[in-house]
Amino acid sequence: MDIFAPTHLLILLVIVLVIFGPSKLGDVGGALGRAIRDFKLAVNEPESVKSAPASADQAAAPIAEPKADKPA
């Protein structure tokens, strides 16, 4: 028995129509499409962009090293 049989998909579509209604079905589809597109963009984002600093100020700021006390 196939889980994606045409009768099963038809019953699922009818249930979704009853729950959301025909007017909200387009909104749900659009939101789902945007979510999938954003997910694909995030997955395919280059590694260099992911590891970039949050702001330019952080990248340019030198790291201060502690000064050693002079022996007396």
MOCORZI-V988325 format. One record per run of one state. SS is the DSSP state (H for helix, E for strand, C for the rest). FROM is the first residue (numbers start at 1). TO is the last residue. If there is no record, write none. Layout:
ss->SS from->FROM to->TO
ss->SS from->FROM to->TO
//
This chain:
ss->C from->1 to->5
ss->H from->6 to->43
ss->C from->44 to->46
ss->H from->47 to->50
ss->C from->51 to->55
ss->H from->56 to->60
ss->C from->61 to->72
//
